[in-house]
Amino acid sequence: MKIIFNSKFLMHNQQNWAAGSYQLEHFPNKYENTDVNGESYITLVHTEEYKKSIYNACINGDTVAESILSPDSYEAAISSVGLSVMASEQGDFAVVRPPGHHADRERAAGLCLFNNIAIATQKLVNEGKKVFIFDFDGHHGDGTQNIFYESDKVFYCSIHQLYAYPYTGFDKETGKGKGEGYTLNLPLISGSGDMDFYDKLNTVIEVATEFNPDIIAVSAGFDGYEDDKILSLKYSQKAFYECGLRLRRAFPNIFGVLEGGYHHELLECVEAFVEGVNIGARPRKNLFDTDMSIG
C-alpha cells in the first residue's frame, strides 16, 4: 500500500478552523502529486443534478456543508473522487480533501461534498465485487450507511464516538430490505482508548470474515486520535498501526480513503496505518527454532 496525494487539496476551504489546509500541510514535503480527474465517476452514486449543484456552488463561492467553496474546491473534490477510485484499483491509500462519508446521494453535509468511498465502492460492485466498508472515523459515516442501507453486496461497519455528530450510528441500525443485517455500528463512549478500539476491531474482523468480501474499503478518519480538536476519543498512533496490521493479516485486498482528522499529526497517523498494512502483508517469520528440534 502506498500513499497517493495531490497538493491541490490544500486550496480547498483553507481557513476553516477545524478542517483547514493545515490538516495536510506536511504531505507535500514527502509525497508527489498524483492527479486523477474523477468527475466521470460521480454519478455512480450521486445524481447529475446534484453534481451540477455542487459545481455551481463552487463557482459561485457559496458556503455548503460548513465549507467556504471556490473553483479550487471543485477541482479538489473531483480529484478526491479520482484518487479514491485509483486507490481502490491499486490497493493504495488516498489522502484526499474534502472528505466524503457524510455526503448522501443528494445531500452535502459535515464538510463532505461527494462520497469518495461510496463512489469507489459502487464501481467495484458494478464490477461484480463484494465490498466490506470499515469506517473508523470518530464520526459515524451516515452518508455511506444510507447509500448502501438496502444492499447485500456491501457491508457497512463503523466504529465511532457515541452521541457525536451526526448523531446517528446506533446499534439498532442494521440495514433494510435486502440490506437487513449488512450494517453494523459499534459506537464507543467518550474517552475510549486503544484497548476499547481493539475490542471493537476484533468484532469487525470476525464479521468481515463471515461476510467474505473481495475487498476491504477503509474509510479512514483519524479524529479518534488523542490530540484531536473536535472529538474526545483517546486513540494513540499505535492503535492505527495495529488496525492496519490486523486488517492486512486477515484480508488480502485492502484500500483506504482519508476522512477526518483535526490535528497537526495527521501525516504521522496515516503513515502509522499504512505501515501496519504493509508490515501485515509480509510473511511472518518462521517461529520454528531448529536448535530445539529433536530426532
C-alpha positions in Angstrom: 0.0 0.0 0.0 1.4 3.4 -0.9 0.1 6.9 -0.1 -1.3 8.9 -3.1 -1.9 12.6 -2.7 -2.2 15.9 -4.5 -1.3 19.4 -3.2 -4.4 20.9 -4.8 -6.4 19.6 -1.8 -4.7 22.3 0.3 -6.5 25.0 -1.8 -10.0 24.0 -0.6 -11.7 25.6 2.4 -8.3 26.9 3.6 -9.4 29.0 6.5 -11.8 26.6 8.3 -10.8 26.5 12.0 -11.4 22.7 12.2 -10.8 21.5 8.6 -8.4 24.0 7.1 -5.5 23.2 4.9 -3.3 22.7 8.0 -4.5 19.1 8.0 -2.4 18.2 5.0 0.3 20.8 5.4 3.1 18.2 5.8 2.2 15.9 3.0 3.7 17.9 0.1 7.1 17.6 1.7 7.0 13.8 1.4 4.6 12.9 -1.4 4.5 13.8 -5.1 1.3 14.9 -6.8 -1.0 12.3 -8.3 -3.8 13.8 -10.3 -6.8 11.9 -11.5 -10.0 13.6 -12.7 -12.8 11.6 -11.1 -15.7 13.6 -12.4 -17.0 10.8 -14.6 -17.4 8.5 -11.6 -19.5 10.9 -9.5 -22.8 9.8 -11.0 -22.2 6.2 -9.9 -23.6 7.4 -6.6 -24.9 10.9 -6.9 -27.4 12.3 -9.4 -26.4 14.5 -12.3 -28.5 17.4 -10.8 -26.6 17.1 -7.5 -23.2 17.1 -9.2 -24.2 20.3 -11.1 -25.4 21.9 -7.9 -22.0 21.3 -6.2 -20.2 22.7 -9.3 -22.3 25.8 -9.3 -21.9 26.3 -5.6 -18.1 26.1 -6.1 -18.1 28.6 -9.0 -20.3 31.0 -7.0 -18.2 30.8 -3.8 -21.2 29.5 -1.7 -20.9 28.0 1.8 -22.0 24.4 1.7 -21.6 21.7 4.4 -19.7 24.1 6.7 -17.2 24.7 3.8 -16.5 28.0 2.1 -16.3 26.8 -1.5 -14.4 28.1 -4.5 -13.5 26.9 -8.0 -10.5 25.3 -6.3 -12.9 23.3 -4.2 -14.5 21.6 -7.2 -11.0 20.7 -8.5 -10.2 19.2 -5.2 -13.5 17.4 -5.0 -13.2 15.7 -8.4 -9.6 14.8 -7.7 -10.6 13.3 -4.3 -13.0 11.0 -6.2 -10.4 10.2 -8.8 -7.7 9.3 -6.2 -10.2 7.2 -4.2 -11.0 5.2 -7.3 -7.3 4.8 -8.1 -6.7 3.6 -4.6 -9.4 1.0 -4.9 -7.9 -0.3 -8.1 -4.3 -0.4 -6.8 -4.7 -1.2 -3.1 -3.4 2.2 -2.0 -4.3 4.9 0.5 -5.8 8.1 -0.9 -5.1 11.2 1.1 -7.9 13.4 -0.1 -9.8 16.6 0.9 -12.7 17.2 1.0 -13.7 14.0 2.8 -16.8 12.1 1.8 -18.6 9.8 4.3 -21.3 12.3 5.4 -22.4 13.0 1.8 -25.6 11.3 0.8 -26.8 10.8 -2.8 -28.3 14.3 -3.0 -27.0 16.0 0.2 -23.7 17.6 1.2 -23.0 17.6 5.0 -20.3 17.6 7.5 -17.6 19.1 5.2 -18.4 16.4 2.6 -19.4 17.1 -0.9 -19.1 13.8 -2.8 -18.9 10.5 -1.1 -15.5 9.3 -2.2 -15.5 5.8 -0.5 -19.1 5.1 -1.7 -18.2 6.0 -5.3 -15.1 3.8 -5.3 -17.2 1.0 -3.7 -20.0 1.3 -6.2 -17.6 0.9 -9.1 -16.3 -2.3 -7.5 -19.8 -3.6 -7.0 -20.6 -2.8 -10.7 -17.6 -5.0 -11.5 -19.1 -7.9 -9.5 -17.2 -7.4 -6.3 -18.4 -7.8 -2.7 -17.1 -5.0 -0.6 -16.8 -4.6 3.2 -16.6 -0.9 4.2 -14.9 -0.4 7.5 -15.2 3.2 8.7 -13.1 4.0 11.8 -13.6 7.8 11.6 -14.6 9.1 15.0 -17.8 10.4 13.4 -20.4 8.0 12.1 -20.5 7.8 8.3 -24.2 8.4 7.9 -24.0 9.2 4.2 -22.2 6.0 3.3 -24.5 4.0 5.5 -27.6 5.5 3.8 -26.3 4.9 0.3 -25.8 1.1 0.9 -28.5 0.6 3.6 -30.6 -1.7 1.3 -27.7 -3.5 -0.4 -26.5 -7.0 0.3 -23.4 -6.5 -1.9 -21.9 -4.0 0.5 -21.4 -4.5 4.3 -21.0 -1.2 6.1 -19.4 -1.3 9.6 -18.4 1.7 11.7 -16.6 2.3 15.0 -17.3 5.9 16.1 -17.9 8.1 19.2 -21.4 7.8 20.6 -23.6 10.9 20.6 -21.2 12.9 18.4 -22.1 14.5 15.1 -24.1 13.4 13.0 -25.9 11.7 16.0 -26.5 8.5 14.1 -24.8 5.1 14.1 -26.7 3.3 16.9 -26.6 -0.5 17.1 -30.2 -0.7 16.1 -29.4 0.5 12.6 -28.8 -2.8 10.8 -30.0 -2.3 7.2 -33.3 -2.6 5.4 -34.8 -4.9 2.8 -32.1 -6.9 1.1 -29.6 -5.0 3.2 -31.0 -6.2 6.5 -28.1 -7.4 8.6 -25.5 -5.8 6.3 -24.9 -2.7 8.5 -23.1 -2.9 11.9 -22.5 0.0 14.2 -20.0 -0.3 17.1 -20.1 3.0 19.0 -17.7 3.9 21.8 -18.3 6.3 24.6 -16.3 9.5 25.0 -12.8 8.9 26.5 -12.4 5.4 24.9 -8.8 4.5 24.1 -6.8 1.8 22.4 -8.0 -1.2 24.2 -11.6 -0.3 23.6 -10.8 0.2 19.9 -9.1 -3.2 19.7 -12.1 -4.9 21.3 -14.4 -3.5 18.6 -11.8 -4.1 15.9 -11.8 -7.8 16.8 -15.6 -7.8 16.2 -15.1 -6.1 12.8 -12.6 -8.7 11.6 -14.9 -11.5 12.8 -17.9 -10.1 11.0 -16.0 -9.2 7.9 -14.5 -12.8 7.7 -18.0 -14.2 7.8 -19.1 -11.8 5.0 -16.1 -13.0 2.9 -15.6 -9.8 0.9 -13.5 -9.5 -2.2 -12.0 -6.3 -0.9 -11.9 -4.2 2.3 -12.6 -0.5 1.8 -11.3 1.5 4.7 -13.0 4.9 5.4 -10.0 6.1 7.5 -10.7 9.0 9.8 -8.1 10.0 12.4 -10.2 12.2 14.6 -10.2 9.4 17.2 -6.6 10.5 17.9 -5.9 11.7 21.4 -5.0 15.2 20.3 -7.9 15.8 18.0 -9.6 19.2 18.3 -13.2 18.0 18.0 -13.7 14.5 19.4 -12.8 13.1 22.8 -11.6 9.6 21.9 -8.1 8.7 23.1 -6.5 6.5 20.4 -2.7 6.5 20.1 -0.8 6.3 16.8 -0.1 2.7 17.8 -3.8 1.9 17.5 -3.8 3.0 13.9 -0.7 0.9 13.2 -2.3 -2.1 14.9 -5.5 -1.5 12.9 -3.7 -1.7 9.6 -1.6 -4.7 10.7 -4.6 -6.8 11.9 -6.7 -6.0 8.8 -4.0 -6.9 6.4 -3.2 -10.2 8.2 -6.9 -11.1 7.9 -7.6 -9.9 4.4 -5.5 -9.8 1.2 -7.2 -6.9 -0.6 -7.5 -3.5 1.2 -7.6 0.1 0.2 -8.0 3.3 2.2 -9.5 6.7 1.8 -8.9 9.6 4.2 -11.9 11.1 6.0 -11.4 13.3 9.1 -8.6 14.2 11.5 -8.5 17.6 13.1 -5.0 18.0 14.5 -1.4 18.5 13.3 -0.3 14.9 13.3 -2.4 13.6 10.5 0.6 12.7 8.5 2.0 10.5 11.3 -1.3 8.8 11.9 -1.8 8.0 8.2 1.7 6.7 7.9 1.2 4.5 11.0 -1.9 2.9 9.5 -0.2 2.3 6.1 2.9 0.9 7.8 0.7 -1.5 9.7 -0.9 -2.7 6.4 2.5 -3.1 4.7 4.1 -5.0 7.6 1.0 -7.2 7.8 1.4 -8.0 4.1 4.8 -9.6 4.7 5.1 -13.3 5.5 5.5 -13.9 9.2 8.9 -15.2 10.4 9.3 -18.9 10.8 8.8 -19.4 14.5 10.3 -22.9 14.4 13.6 -23.0 16.3 15.9 -25.5 14.6 18.2 -25.5 17.6 15.3 -27.1 19.7 14.4 -29.8 17.2 14.8 -33.4 18.1 15.1 -36.5 16.0 
